[in-house]
Amino acid sequence: MFRTQSAIVAPAEQAERFPGERHLLQNYARAPIAIVRGEGCELIDSTGTRYLDMVAGIAVCALGHAHPAITEAIAAQAATLVQASNLFYHEPAGTLANELSARSGFERVFFCNSGAEANEAAIKLARKRAFRNGETSRRTILACGGSFHGRTMGALAATENPHYHEGFEPLPGGFAFTPFNDVAALEGAIDETTAAFIVEPVQGESGVRPADRAFLAAARRLCDERGALLIFDEIQCGMGRLGTLFAFQTFDVRPDLVTLAKALSNGLPIGALLIDGKAARALQPGDHGTTFGGSPVPAAAALAHLRVRDETGLDAHVARVGAALRAGLAAIAERRQDLFEAPRGIGLMLGLPVRPPRTPKDFVDAGRDHERILLNGAGDNTLRFVPPLTIRDDEVAEALARFSRTIERVS
Protein backbone atom coordinates (compact mmCIF):
# COMPACT_ATOMS: atom_id res chain seq x y z
CA MET A 1 0.00 0.00 0.00
CA PHE A 2 1.35 3.42 -0.97
CA ARG A 3 1.10 6.32 1.43
CA THR A 4 1.91 9.97 1.03
CA GLN A 5 4.26 11.43 3.60
CA SER A 6 1.46 13.63 5.01
CA ALA A 7 -0.58 10.53 5.82
CA ILE A 8 2.06 9.17 8.21
CA VAL A 9 1.57 11.01 11.48
CA ALA A 10 2.91 9.83 14.81
CA PRO A 11 0.20 9.16 17.43
CA ALA A 12 1.69 11.81 19.72
CA GLU A 13 1.07 14.42 17.07
CA GLN A 14 -2.62 13.58 16.75
CA ALA A 15 -4.51 16.47 18.32
CA GLU A 16 -8.08 15.42 17.66
CA ARG A 17 -10.18 13.70 20.32
CA PHE A 18 -12.24 11.73 17.82
CA PRO A 19 -11.45 10.00 14.50
CA GLY A 20 -11.17 12.51 11.69
CA GLU A 21 -11.75 15.57 13.86
CA ARG A 22 -8.73 17.29 12.39
CA HIS A 23 -9.68 16.80 8.75
CA LEU A 24 -13.43 16.22 8.50
CA LEU A 25 -15.23 19.35 7.36
CA GLN A 26 -16.82 20.88 10.44
CA ASN A 27 -20.24 21.44 8.89
CA TYR A 28 -22.04 19.27 11.45
CA ALA A 29 -22.63 19.97 15.14
CA ARG A 30 -21.48 16.50 16.11
CA ALA A 31 -22.01 15.20 19.64
CA PRO A 32 -18.78 14.54 21.60
CA ILE A 33 -18.91 10.75 21.27
CA ALA A 34 -17.46 8.37 18.68
CA ILE A 35 -19.79 5.52 17.70
CA VAL A 36 -18.04 2.25 16.89
CA ARG A 37 -20.81 -0.35 16.88
CA GLY A 38 -24.55 -0.82 16.78
CA GLU A 39 -26.76 -3.65 18.05
CA GLY A 40 -30.51 -3.54 17.56
CA CYS A 41 -31.77 -0.37 19.26
CA GLU A 42 -28.44 0.43 20.89
CA LEU A 43 -25.32 2.27 19.77
CA ILE A 44 -21.96 1.71 21.46
CA ASP A 45 -19.23 4.35 21.62
CA SER A 46 -15.44 4.05 21.74
CA THR A 47 -15.48 3.80 25.56
CA GLY A 48 -17.92 0.90 25.50
CA THR A 49 -20.85 3.02 26.70
CA ARG A 50 -24.19 1.81 25.35
CA TYR A 51 -26.92 4.27 24.32
CA LEU A 52 -30.60 3.62 23.70
CA ASP A 53 -31.10 5.05 20.22
CA MET A 54 -34.30 6.99 19.59
CA VAL A 55 -32.90 8.58 16.43
CA ALA A 56 -32.03 5.56 14.25
CA GLY A 57 -29.79 7.55 11.94
CA ILE A 58 -32.67 10.08 11.61
CA ALA A 59 -35.35 7.53 10.64
CA VAL A 60 -32.90 5.44 8.60
CA CYS A 61 -32.27 2.20 10.50
CA ALA A 62 -35.80 0.81 10.39
CA LEU A 63 -34.66 -2.68 11.40
CA GLY A 64 -32.18 -1.40 13.94
CA HIS A 65 -28.41 -1.65 13.83
CA ALA A 66 -26.52 -4.62 12.39
CA HIS A 67 -29.65 -6.61 11.58
CA PRO A 68 -28.42 -10.08 10.55
CA ALA A 69 -30.57 -10.26 7.41
CA ILE A 70 -29.20 -6.94 6.15
CA THR A 71 -25.63 -7.93 7.04
CA GLU A 72 -25.97 -11.24 5.22
CA ALA A 73 -27.46 -9.63 2.12
CA ILE A 74 -24.71 -7.01 1.95
CA ALA A 75 -21.92 -9.57 2.37
CA ALA A 76 -23.37 -11.96 -0.22
CA GLN A 77 -23.91 -9.25 -2.80
CA ALA A 78 -20.51 -7.65 -2.19
CA ALA A 79 -18.91 -11.03 -2.87
CA THR A 80 -20.83 -11.32 -6.16
CA LEU A 81 -21.23 -7.91 -7.83
CA VAL A 82 -20.67 -4.44 -6.40
CA GLN A 83 -21.12 -2.24 -9.46
CA ALA A 84 -21.88 -2.66 -13.15
CA SER A 85 -23.20 0.85 -14.03
CA ASN A 86 -26.58 1.68 -15.46
CA LEU A 87 -25.39 0.78 -18.94
CA PHE A 88 -26.69 -2.72 -18.17
CA TYR A 89 -29.50 -4.45 -16.29
CA HIS A 90 -28.58 -6.28 -13.10
CA GLU A 91 -30.68 -8.54 -10.91
CA PRO A 92 -30.77 -6.66 -7.55
CA ALA A 93 -32.04 -3.36 -8.99
CA GLY A 94 -34.50 -5.07 -11.33
CA THR A 95 -35.91 -7.26 -8.58
CA LEU A 96 -36.17 -4.31 -6.19
CA ALA A 97 -38.00 -2.24 -8.82
CA ASN A 98 -40.43 -5.13 -9.35
CA GLU A 99 -41.03 -5.44 -5.61
CA LEU A 100 -41.63 -1.72 -5.09
CA SER A 101 -43.94 -1.62 -8.10
CA ALA A 102 -45.94 -4.61 -6.89
CA ARG A 103 -46.30 -3.18 -3.38
CA SER A 104 -47.15 0.37 -4.44
CA GLY A 105 -48.99 -0.09 -7.73
CA PHE A 106 -46.70 2.42 -9.45
CA GLU A 107 -45.54 1.52 -12.93
CA ARG A 108 -41.89 2.62 -12.96
CA VAL A 109 -39.04 3.13 -10.49
CA PHE A 110 -35.95 5.33 -10.79
CA PHE A 111 -33.08 4.70 -8.36
CA CYS A 112 -30.60 7.26 -7.09
CA ASN A 113 -28.49 7.71 -3.96
CA SER A 114 -30.39 9.95 -1.54
CA GLY A 115 -33.64 11.69 -0.75
CA ALA A 116 -32.51 15.01 -2.19
CA GLU A 117 -31.63 13.26 -5.45
CA ALA A 118 -35.02 11.56 -5.53
CA ASN A 119 -36.71 14.94 -5.16
CA GLU A 120 -34.45 16.42 -7.85
CA ALA A 121 -35.56 13.63 -10.18
CA ALA A 122 -39.22 14.29 -9.37
CA ILE A 123 -38.82 18.01 -10.06
CA LYS A 124 -37.07 17.37 -13.36
CA LEU A 125 -39.67 14.80 -14.39
CA ALA A 126 -42.53 17.20 -13.69
CA ARG A 127 -41.03 19.93 -15.82
CA LYS A 128 -40.00 17.56 -18.62
CA ARG A 129 -43.51 16.13 -18.73
CA ALA A 130 -44.99 19.59 -19.25
CA PHE A 131 -42.38 20.32 -21.92
CA ARG A 132 -43.13 17.10 -23.79
CA ASN A 133 -46.83 17.93 -23.61
CA GLY A 134 -46.19 21.32 -25.19
CA GLU A 135 -47.11 23.19 -21.98
CA THR A 136 -44.06 25.42 -21.93
CA SER A 137 -45.56 27.82 -19.36
CA ARG A 138 -46.19 24.99 -16.85
CA ARG A 139 -42.92 25.24 -14.92
CA THR A 140 -43.73 26.11 -11.31
CA ILE A 141 -43.01 23.62 -8.55
CA LEU A 142 -45.35 24.38 -5.65
CA ALA A 143 -44.31 23.34 -2.13
CA CYS A 144 -45.57 23.96 1.39
CA GLY A 145 -44.65 26.31 4.16
CA GLY A 146 -42.43 24.47 6.63
CA SER A 147 -41.23 22.07 3.95
CA PHE A 148 -37.85 20.38 3.77
CA HIS A 149 -36.95 18.53 0.58
CA GLY A 150 -33.15 18.37 0.64
CA ARG A 151 -29.94 20.36 0.30
CA THR A 152 -29.14 20.23 -3.40
CA MET A 153 -29.94 23.49 -5.16
CA GLY A 154 -33.21 22.32 -6.69
CA ALA A 155 -34.44 20.55 -3.56
CA LEU A 156 -33.32 23.52 -1.48
CA ALA A 157 -35.35 25.86 -3.69
CA ALA A 158 -38.40 23.71 -2.83
CA THR A 159 -37.61 24.03 0.89
CA GLU A 160 -39.48 26.86 2.59
CA ASN A 161 -37.02 27.82 5.31
CA PRO A 162 -34.85 30.95 5.02
CA HIS A 163 -32.31 29.45 7.42
CA TYR A 164 -31.35 26.82 4.85
CA HIS A 165 -31.22 29.41 2.03
CA GLU A 166 -28.94 31.96 3.66
CA GLY A 167 -25.70 32.43 1.75
CA PHE A 168 -26.71 30.12 -1.12
CA GLU A 169 -28.76 32.60 -3.11
CA PRO A 170 -29.64 33.00 -5.88
CA LEU A 171 -31.54 29.71 -5.81
CA PRO A 172 -33.12 28.27 -8.97
CA GLY A 173 -36.33 30.00 -9.98
CA GLY A 174 -39.72 28.52 -10.70
CA PHE A 175 -40.67 27.59 -7.12
CA ALA A 176 -43.61 28.84 -5.05
CA PHE A 177 -45.07 28.09 -1.63
CA THR A 178 -48.48 27.68 -0.05
CA PRO A 179 -49.36 27.29 3.66
CA PHE A 180 -49.36 23.71 4.95
CA ASN A 181 -52.84 22.29 5.66
CA ASP A 182 -54.62 25.35 4.20
CA VAL A 183 -57.09 24.08 1.58
CA ALA A 184 -58.36 27.55 0.65
CA ALA A 185 -54.84 28.78 -0.06
CA LEU A 186 -54.10 25.66 -2.08
CA GLU A 187 -57.18 26.34 -4.22
CA GLY A 188 -55.64 29.64 -5.24
CA ALA A 189 -52.07 28.35 -5.61
CA ILE A 190 -52.44 25.49 -8.13
CA ASP A 191 -53.08 26.85 -11.62
CA GLU A 192 -52.14 26.36 -15.28
CA THR A 193 -48.48 27.26 -14.55
CA THR A 194 -48.07 24.56 -11.89
CA ALA A 195 -46.00 21.60 -13.04
CA ALA A 196 -46.24 19.79 -9.71
CA PHE A 197 -47.21 20.16 -6.07
CA ILE A 198 -44.73 18.47 -3.73
CA VAL A 199 -45.74 17.78 -0.13
CA GLU A 200 -44.59 15.71 2.84
CA PRO A 201 -47.51 13.69 4.28
CA VAL A 202 -45.80 14.26 7.61
CA GLN A 203 -43.34 17.13 7.74
CA GLY A 204 -40.24 15.94 9.54
CA GLU A 205 -37.62 18.66 9.80
CA SER A 206 -40.15 21.35 10.71
CA GLY A 207 -41.14 19.44 13.86
CA VAL A 208 -43.18 16.32 12.94
CA ARG A 209 -46.35 17.90 11.58
CA PRO A 210 -48.88 15.54 9.91
CA ALA A 211 -50.92 16.72 6.96
CA ASP A 212 -54.68 16.80 7.29
CA ARG A 213 -56.32 14.06 5.25
CA ALA A 214 -58.64 16.71 3.74
CA PHE A 215 -55.63 18.78 2.65
CA LEU A 216 -54.05 15.87 0.78
CA ALA A 217 -57.41 14.88 -0.74
CA ALA A 218 -57.85 18.48 -1.94
CA ALA A 219 -54.36 18.40 -3.42
CA ARG A 220 -55.26 15.27 -5.38
CA ARG A 221 -58.48 16.83 -6.67
CA LEU A 222 -56.88 20.14 -7.65
CA CYS A 223 -53.93 18.53 -9.41
CA ASP A 224 -56.34 16.37 -11.42
CA GLU A 225 -58.55 19.32 -12.32
CA ARG A 226 -55.69 21.64 -13.29
CA GLY A 227 -53.21 19.27 -14.92
CA ALA A 228 -50.43 19.27 -12.34
CA LEU A 229 -48.60 16.27 -10.88
CA LEU A 230 -48.90 15.45 -7.17
CA ILE A 231 -45.63 14.42 -5.51
CA PHE A 232 -45.46 12.88 -2.04
CA ASP A 233 -42.08 13.27 -0.37
CA GLU A 234 -42.01 10.14 1.81
CA ILE A 235 -38.28 10.21 2.42
CA GLN A 236 -38.68 10.39 6.20
CA CYS A 237 -42.28 9.30 6.75
CA GLY A 238 -42.34 6.36 4.31
CA MET A 239 -41.05 2.77 4.46
CA GLY A 240 -43.25 1.70 7.35
CA ARG A 241 -42.65 4.55 9.78
CA LEU A 242 -46.33 5.46 10.00
CA GLY A 243 -47.50 1.85 10.24
CA THR A 244 -47.98 1.31 6.49
CA LEU A 245 -45.23 0.65 3.97
CA PHE A 246 -46.02 3.91 2.15
CA ALA A 247 -47.35 7.04 3.79
CA PHE A 248 -49.93 7.51 1.03
CA GLN A 249 -51.56 4.28 2.24
CA THR A 250 -52.00 5.80 5.71
CA PHE A 251 -53.80 8.83 4.26
CA ASP A 252 -55.62 6.93 1.51
CA VAL A 253 -54.58 9.52 -1.10
CA ARG A 254 -52.64 8.35 -4.11
CA PRO A 255 -50.07 10.74 -5.64
CA ASP A 256 -48.49 10.57 -9.11
CA LEU A 257 -44.93 10.37 -7.79
CA VAL A 258 -43.45 9.14 -4.50
CA THR A 259 -39.90 9.84 -3.36
CA LEU A 260 -38.21 7.42 -0.95
CA ALA A 261 -34.78 7.12 0.67
CA LYS A 262 -33.61 6.96 4.31
CA ALA A 263 -34.95 3.59 5.56
CA LEU A 264 -35.15 1.83 2.20
CA SER A 265 -31.82 0.01 2.56
CA ASN A 266 -31.63 0.26 6.37
CA GLY A 267 -28.53 2.44 6.30
CA LEU A 268 -26.96 2.19 2.86
CA PRO A 269 -27.24 5.15 0.46
CA ILE A 270 -30.19 4.72 -1.88
CA GLY A 271 -33.10 6.82 -3.09
CA ALA A 272 -36.07 5.93 -5.25
CA LEU A 273 -38.70 7.70 -7.29
CA LEU A 274 -41.94 5.77 -7.85
CA ILE A 275 -43.72 6.96 -10.99
CA ASP A 276 -47.35 6.46 -11.95
CA GLY A 277 -48.10 5.31 -15.50
CA LYS A 278 -49.30 8.62 -16.92
CA ALA A 279 -45.98 10.29 -15.99
CA ALA A 280 -43.61 7.39 -16.62
CA ARG A 281 -42.72 8.38 -20.18
CA ALA A 282 -41.67 11.93 -19.30
CA LEU A 283 -38.02 11.01 -18.76
CA GLN A 284 -36.39 9.23 -21.69
CA PRO A 285 -32.81 8.06 -22.35
CA GLY A 286 -30.40 10.94 -21.86
CA ASP A 287 -32.81 13.09 -19.84
CA HIS A 288 -31.58 12.13 -16.38
CA GLY A 289 -29.19 9.67 -14.76
CA THR A 290 -26.80 8.79 -11.97
CA THR A 291 -23.63 6.70 -11.73
CA PHE A 292 -24.38 4.84 -8.51
CA GLY A 293 -28.19 4.85 -8.39
CA GLY A 294 -29.58 1.37 -7.77
CA SER A 295 -26.16 -0.21 -7.27
CA PRO A 296 -26.30 -3.93 -6.44
CA VAL A 297 -25.30 -3.78 -2.76
CA PRO A 298 -27.85 -1.22 -1.49
CA ALA A 299 -30.49 -2.80 -3.72
CA ALA A 300 -29.79 -6.20 -2.14
CA ALA A 301 -30.04 -4.65 1.33
CA ALA A 302 -33.39 -3.08 0.42
CA LEU A 303 -34.71 -6.44 -0.78
CA ALA A 304 -33.65 -8.01 2.52
CA HIS A 305 -35.44 -5.19 4.36
CA LEU A 306 -38.67 -5.91 2.47
CA ARG A 307 -38.39 -9.66 3.21
CA VAL A 308 -37.96 -9.02 6.94
CA ARG A 309 -41.05 -6.78 6.89
CA ASP A 310 -43.06 -9.62 5.35
CA GLU A 311 -41.82 -12.17 7.86
CA THR A 312 -42.31 -10.09 11.00
CA GLY A 313 -45.60 -8.24 10.49
CA LEU A 314 -43.82 -4.97 11.10
CA ASP A 315 -46.78 -2.68 10.40
CA ALA A 316 -48.87 -4.07 13.26
CA HIS A 317 -45.85 -3.86 15.54
CA VAL A 318 -45.27 -0.19 14.64
CA ALA A 319 -48.91 0.65 15.33
CA ARG A 320 -48.77 -1.01 18.76
CA VAL A 321 -45.42 0.26 20.05
CA GLY A 322 -46.02 3.66 18.45
CA ALA A 323 -49.24 3.99 20.41
CA ALA A 324 -47.42 3.04 23.61
CA LEU A 325 -44.66 5.57 23.00
CA ARG A 326 -47.14 8.31 22.19
CA ALA A 327 -49.21 7.53 25.28
CA GLY A 328 -46.09 7.74 27.43
CA LEU A 329 -45.07 11.07 25.89
CA ALA A 330 -48.62 12.38 26.32
CA ALA A 331 -48.52 11.46 30.02
CA ILE A 332 -45.21 13.26 30.41
CA ALA A 333 -46.56 16.34 28.62
CA GLU A 334 -49.65 16.34 30.81
CA ARG A 335 -47.54 16.02 33.94
CA ARG A 336 -45.03 18.67 32.85
CA GLN A 337 -47.13 21.27 31.06
CA ASP A 338 -44.53 23.84 32.07
CA LEU A 339 -42.08 22.15 29.71
CA PHE A 340 -44.01 20.45 26.90
CA GLU A 341 -47.04 20.65 24.67
CA ALA A 342 -48.98 17.53 23.64
CA PRO A 343 -47.12 15.15 21.30
CA ARG A 344 -47.99 14.89 17.62
CA GLY A 345 -47.24 12.44 14.85
CA ILE A 346 -48.19 8.99 13.59
CA GLY A 347 -46.76 5.53 14.27
CA LEU A 348 -43.08 5.79 15.18
CA MET A 349 -42.65 9.32 13.84
CA LEU A 350 -43.47 11.42 16.88
CA GLY A 351 -42.67 14.94 18.03
CA LEU A 352 -42.85 16.49 21.48
CA PRO A 353 -42.93 20.32 21.38
CA VAL A 354 -40.75 22.01 24.01
CA ARG A 355 -41.95 25.20 25.67
CA PRO A 356 -39.54 28.16 25.86
CA PRO A 357 -37.24 29.06 27.42
CA ARG A 358 -36.17 25.43 27.30
CA THR A 359 -34.92 24.07 23.98
CA PRO A 360 -34.68 20.54 22.56
CA LYS A 361 -30.90 20.74 22.94
CA ASP A 362 -31.25 20.90 26.73
CA PHE A 363 -32.83 17.45 26.71
CA VAL A 364 -30.67 16.03 23.92
CA ASP A 365 -27.45 16.86 25.77
CA ALA A 366 -28.65 15.79 29.22
CA GLY A 367 -30.14 12.57 27.91
CA ARG A 368 -26.97 11.60 26.08
CA ASP A 369 -24.53 12.55 28.83
CA HIS A 370 -26.40 11.30 31.89
CA GLU A 371 -29.13 8.84 30.96
CA ARG A 372 -27.53 7.28 27.85
CA ILE A 373 -30.50 7.95 25.60
CA LEU A 374 -30.04 9.48 22.16
CA LEU A 375 -32.66 12.10 21.26
CA ASN A 376 -32.95 14.55 18.38
CA GLY A 377 -34.33 18.04 17.88
CA ALA A 378 -36.35 19.14 14.85
CA GLY A 379 -37.80 22.47 13.82
CA ASP A 380 -37.53 25.35 16.23
CA ASN A 381 -38.68 23.62 19.41
CA THR A 382 -39.52 19.93 18.94
CA LEU A 383 -37.97 16.73 20.22
CA ARG A 384 -38.26 14.10 17.48
CA PHE A 385 -38.66 10.40 18.33
CA VAL A 386 -37.91 8.15 15.33
CA PRO A 387 -36.44 4.93 16.82
CA PRO A 388 -35.90 1.70 14.90
CA LEU A 389 -39.26 0.22 13.91
CA THR A 390 -38.19 -2.99 15.63
CA ILE A 391 -38.03 -1.37 19.06
CA ARG A 392 -39.44 -3.73 21.70
CA ASP A 393 -42.07 -2.95 24.32
CA ASP A 394 -39.50 -3.10 27.11
CA GLU A 395 -37.24 -0.72 25.19
CA VAL A 396 -40.12 1.75 24.79
CA ALA A 397 -40.69 1.58 28.54
CA GLU A 398 -36.98 2.03 29.19
CA ALA A 399 -36.81 5.00 26.80
CA LEU A 400 -39.69 6.70 28.61
CA ALA A 401 -38.03 6.05 31.97
CA ARG A 402 -34.70 7.48 30.83
CA PHE A 403 -36.42 10.47 29.26
CA SER A 404 -38.33 11.11 32.48
CA ARG A 405 -35.08 11.10 34.43
CA THR A 406 -33.56 13.42 31.83
CA ILE A 407 -36.42 15.86 32.38
CA GLU A 408 -35.75 15.89 36.11
CA ARG A 409 -32.09 16.67 35.47
CA VAL A 410 -32.93 19.50 33.12
CA SER A 411 -35.68 21.03 35.24
VENLIN-V969983 format. One record per helix or strand of 3 or more residues. SS is the DSSP state (H for helix, E for strand). FROM is the first residue (numbers start at 1). LEN is the number of residues. If there is no record, write none. Layout:
ss from len
SS FROM LEN
SS FROM LEN
This chain:
ss from len
H 5 3
H 11 3
E 35 6
E 42 4
E 50 4
H 56 4
H 68 11
H 91 14
E 108 5
H 115 18
E 140 5
H 153 5
H 162 4
E 175 4
H 183 7
E 194 6
H 213 14
E 229 5
H 247 5
E 257 4
H 262 4
E 271 5
H 277 3
H 296 17
H 314 22
E 344 3
E 349 6
H 360 12
E 376 3
E 382 4
H 393 18
